[in-house]
């Protein structure tokens, strides 16, 4: 049995694909912001050490992609382990837990994060699943539910 959330969304119900996609979009923007902040921080530090002009780091594309990927994995895993939700999840009122409703541990959170980044279209399994689970949820035995933080 579920309780009604703030906007009339049944708290405890499994989240659908649209809500999850919107949360993922917000999280992509957060990770991009983290990357941009890191570049500005590095450029500012370099400005303090070497003097003007302010120059942004000029990294190879593969380095930028690798650092961005690692940042995204760590961001997702830390958020899911610590609070059960990323910034996007919290904005959409979602919480990632194990099937029993408890927060997931670091190994499962890391595996889920890697699967979400390597195979993002696994999210589109949600409408076809009896328990509204993405392929990532099926692989690591997690559930994404509406939750009032």
Secondary structure, DSSP 4 states (H G I P E B T S, - for coil): --EE-TTS-EETSBP-HHHHHHHHHHHHHHHHHHHHHHHHHHHHHHHHHH-SSP------HHHHHHHHHHHHHHHHHHHHHHTS--HHHHHHTEEEEETTSSPP-HHHHHHHHHHHHH-GGGGGGGGGSTT---HHHHHHTEEEEE---
